[in-house]
């Protein structure tokens, strides 16, 4: 089996069709939207705020497993249909 040439487009499409990439993006979006709401006015230390943001990111990553699988499945089906 030959190794693929690693190019920018290869990396882009690899990430586009990866479940984990979608889950990481969803976790980051959750943290960016919910982080400020949950840490404002709570008198948390900087370490406490970082921990809350990381927990939100991890929860966002874990709850988006099903949607990420559906997104990548739909993208793969669309590419297969377009290749016919």
C-alpha positions as CSV (number, residue, x, y, z in Angstrom):
1,X,0.0,0.0,0.0
2,X,1.5,3.3,-1.0
3,X,1.6,6.3,1.4
4,X,-0.4,9.4,0.4
5,X,1.4,12.6,-0.3
6,X,0.8,14.9,2.7
7,X,-0.4,18.2,1.3
8,X,-2.5,21.0,2.7
9,X,-5.5,19.8,0.8
10,X,-5.0,16.2,2.1
11,X,-4.9,17.5,5.7
12,X,-7.9,19.7,5.1
13,X,-10.0,16.8,3.8
14,X,-8.7,14.4,6.4
15,X,-9.9,16.9,9.1
16,X,-13.2,17.5,7.3
17,X,-14.0,13.8,7.3
18,X,-12.8,13.1,10.9
19,X,-15.3,12.7,13.6
20,X,-12.9,14.0,16.2
21,X,-12.2,17.2,14.4
22,X,-15.9,18.1,14.4
23,X,-16.2,17.1,18.1
24,X,-13.2,19.3,18.9
25,X,-14.7,22.3,17.0
26,X,-18.0,21.8,18.8
27,X,-16.3,21.7,22.2
28,X,-14.4,24.9,21.4
29,X,-17.6,26.6,20.3
30,X,-19.4,25.5,23.5
31,X,-16.5,26.8,25.6
32,X,-16.4,30.1,23.8
33,X,-20.1,30.7,24.2
34,X,-20.7,29.2,27.6
35,X,-17.3,30.0,29.3
36,X,-17.9,33.7,29.8
37,X,-21.5,33.1,31.0
38,X,-20.4,30.6,33.6
39,X,-17.3,32.4,34.9
40,X,-18.6,36.0,35.1
41,X,-19.0,37.4,38.6
42,X,-18.0,34.2,40.3
43,X,-14.8,35.5,41.8
44,X,-12.9,32.5,40.4
45,X,-9.1,32.4,40.3
46,X,-7.4,32.2,36.9
47,X,-6.9,28.5,37.5
48,X,-10.6,28.0,38.4
49,X,-11.7,29.8,35.2
50,X,-9.3,27.6,33.1
51,X,-10.7,24.5,34.7
52,X,-14.3,25.6,34.0
53,X,-13.5,26.3,30.4
54,X,-11.7,22.9,30.0
55,X,-14.7,21.1,31.6
56,X,-17.1,22.9,29.2
57,X,-14.8,22.0,26.3
58,X,-14.7,18.3,27.4
59,X,-18.5,18.1,27.9
60,X,-19.1,19.7,24.5
61,X,-16.7,17.2,22.9
62,X,-18.4,14.3,24.6
63,X,-22.0,15.2,23.8
64,X,-21.3,15.9,20.1
65,X,-20.3,12.3,19.2
66,X,-23.6,11.5,17.5
67,X,-23.9,14.7,15.5
68,X,-20.3,14.5,14.4
69,X,-20.8,10.9,13.2
70,X,-23.9,12.0,11.2
71,X,-22.0,15.0,9.7
72,X,-19.1,12.9,8.5
73,X,-21.4,10.2,7.3
74,X,-23.4,12.7,5.2
75,X,-20.2,14.2,3.8
76,X,-18.8,10.8,2.8
77,X,-22.1,9.8,1.1
78,X,-22.1,13.2,-0.8
79,X,-18.6,12.6,-2.0
80,X,-19.4,9.0,-3.1
81,X,-22.5,10.2,-5.0
82,X,-20.5,12.9,-6.7
83,X,-17.8,10.4,-7.7
84,X,-20.3,8.2,-9.6
